[in-house]
Amino acid sequence: MRRVIRLTEIWRDDAPGERRAAFVNNGNIVEIHIQRDALWILGEYGAGRIDRKTPSGAYVIADDNSELLLRGKMGLPEGARIMFEVTREAIAEPGRHKPPEIILREGVHEAPIDKDALWDARMASLGQSVTNASIAEGFDVAIAGQSQIGDVTISFQRTKAGLVFDIDGIGDAFAINMIAATEIARLLRLYQVGAMVLIDFVSMESKAQRTQIAEAFDAASLADPRPFERTAINGYGMMQVMRARPRPSILDHLFGTRIAALSDETQAYWLLRAVAESRGFGVRSVTARPEVATLLQSERLSAWRAGAVRLAGADMVVVADEKVTGYGHVHVAQS
């Protein structure tokens, strides 16, 4: 009798400004995690002042001039200085940005932000050995917005209300939905999706079969540590899932306020990554769309621009080109 050995590990794939990691089981990526250091991170402490109060809470301007949301009523006046802890990271949705949410913390010493410690703690919580490896292939399905399992197609798209899945296939509706239920559970864990998820299964008249599909989704979600609640599948094939959302999903990171196109931030971070990983001699010439070029040269990304130059061992110049294809490219003078 052969014994099956299941190997789990963490692959880290860090670059200036953007840290990536993947939880890997038997060589298959089952979770992807991203931390972008220009943003406030879950669990991070900071200081700022109350900018304006609203009936449901207050908006706070942090010392880095970013805006955060403090929910609930308080007796402090506008302009008061506060210490806070981040309880939910900023989240980009199609057409809008949701600011980070915070709670008040008294007696916290104002100290430099330690993004390294927060990332290391996040990796430690996964409880596995860490190795350095590229996880770029894990984004392919996310960028395509579609997963293909045999004759079954699972398409998905972000909306302001949440992530919507549509299932299509050839043959028996029950068999199609059974494949889709398992695959959707995998994708939700893989891309760390939170908030509302709407799944449009192929409609089935049998209530017993609809129950089986929902239970198959539950079974496939057992390994996913993120809590969720769901409805039953109705007669039209619709099922709603609500998942905890303390951080942006990988889809939120990739697309920002766009629906299915890489955000300017993603393009900028990926170009910095390409500079850092480039080999050869001479200046790195980075060609990008004008909006991305402006972001690359901004003060906001100055620390990570310097980090990319240090890792490349050469300076970089940015060229704006509105006709550039893809998300841009990096040219090395002598490769």
MOQUINOR-V74749 format. One record per backbone hydrogen bond with DSSP energy under -1.0 kcal/mol. NH is the residue of the N-H (numbers start at 1). CO is the residue of the C=O. E is the energy in kcal/mol with one decimal. If there is no record, write none. Layout:
NH/CO/E, NH/CO/E
This chain:
9/24/-2.0, 10/129/-2.9, 11/22/-2.6, 12/131/-3.1, 13/20/-2.5, 15/18/-1.8, 18/15/-1.2, 19/35/-3.1, 21/33/-2.1, 22/11/-2.1, 23/31/-2.1, 24/9/-3.0, 25/28/-2.9, 26/7/-3.7, 28/25/-2.1, 30/23/-3.1, 31/23/-1.3, 32/190/-1.9, 33/21/-3.1, 35/19/-2.4, 37/17/-1.7, 39/36/-1.8, 43/86/-2.6, 44/41/-2.5, 46/84/-2.1, 48/82/-2.0, 49/61/-2.1, 50/80/-2.3, 51/59/-2.5, 52/59/-1.4, 54/57/-3.7, 57/54/-1.0, 58/70/-2.8, 59/52/-2.8, 60/68/-3.0, 61/49/-2.5, 62/66/-2.7, 63/47/-2.0, 65/62/-2.3, 68/60/-2.7, 69/100/-3.2, 70/58/-3.3, 72/56/-2.7, 79/50/-3.2, 80/77/-1.8, 82/48/-2.7, 84/46/-2.6, 85/103/-2.3, 86/44/-2.5, 87/101/-2.6, 88/101/-1.6, 89/246/-2.3, 91/98/-2.2, 93/96/-3.0, 95/257/-2.5, 96/93/-2.4, 98/91/-3.3, 101/88/-2.3, 102/69/-2.5, 103/85/-2.0, 105/83/-2.4, 118/114/-1.3, 119/115/-2.3, 120/116/-2.8, 121/117/-2.3, 122/118/-1.8, 123/119/-2.3, 124/120/-2.5, 125/121/-1.7, 126/123/-1.2, 127/124/-1.3, 131/10/-2.9, 133/12/-2.0, 138/135/-2.0, 139/136/-1.9, 140/137/-1.3, 143/139/-2.6, 144/140/-2.1, 145/141/-2.2, 146/141/-1.1, 147/154/-2.6, 149/152/-2.8, 152/149/-2.4, 153/168/-3.2, 154/147/-3.0, 155/166/-2.6, 156/145/-2.2, 157/164/-1.9, 159/162/-1.8, 163/196/-2.0, 164/157/-2.5, 165/198/-3.1, 166/155/-2.8, 167/200/-1.6, 168/153/-2.1, 176/172/-2.2, 177/173/-2.7, 178/174/-2.1, 179/175/-1.7, 180/176/-2.3, 181/177/-2.8, 182/178/-1.5, 183/179/-2.1, 184/180/-2.9, 185/181/-1.8, 186/182/-1.7, 187/183/-2.4, 188/184/-2.5, 189/185/-1.6, 190/186/-2.9, 191/187/-2.5, 192/189/-1.1, 193/188/-2.2, 195/243/-2.6, 197/241/-2.9, 198/163/-2.8, 199/239/-2.9, 200/165/-2.2, 201/237/-2.9, 210/206/-1.8, 211/207/-2.3, 212/208/-1.9, 213/209/-2.1, 214/210/-2.1, 215/211/-2.4, 216/212/-2.0, 217/213/-2.0, 218/214/-2.1, 219/215/-2.4, 220/216/-2.2, 221/217/-1.1, 222/219/-1.1, 224/221/-1.4, 229/242/-2.4, 231/240/-2.3, 234/238/-2.3, 237/234/-2.2, 239/199/-2.1, 241/197/-3.1, 242/229/-3.4, 243/195/-2.3, 244/227/-1.8, 250/191/-2.5, 253/249/-2.2, 254/250/-2.6, 255/251/-2.5, 256/252/-2.1, 258/255/-2.2, 263/254/-2.4, 267/263/-2.3, 268/264/-2.4, 269/265/-2.7, 270/266/-2.6, 271/267/-1.9, 272/268/-2.2, 273/269/-2.3, 274/270/-2.0, 275/271/-2.2, 276/272/-2.6, 277/273/-2.0, 278/275/-1.0, 281/334/-3.4, 284/315/-2.9, 285/331/-3.0, 286/317/-3.3, 287/329/-2.8, 288/319/-2.4, 293/289/-3.0, 294/290/-2.3, 295/291/-1.7, 296/292/-2.6, 297/293/-1.4, 298/295/-1.4, 302/299/-1.4, 305/301/-2.3, 306/302/-2.3, 307/303/-1.6, 308/304/-2.1, 309/305/-2.0, 310/306/-2.2, 311/307/-2.2, 312/308/-2.1, 313/309/-1.7, 314/309/-1.2, 317/284/-2.6, 319/286/-3.7, 321/288/-2.9, 324/321/-1.6, 328/325/-1.6, 329/287/-1.9, 331/285/-2.9, 333/283/-1.1, 334/281/-2.2
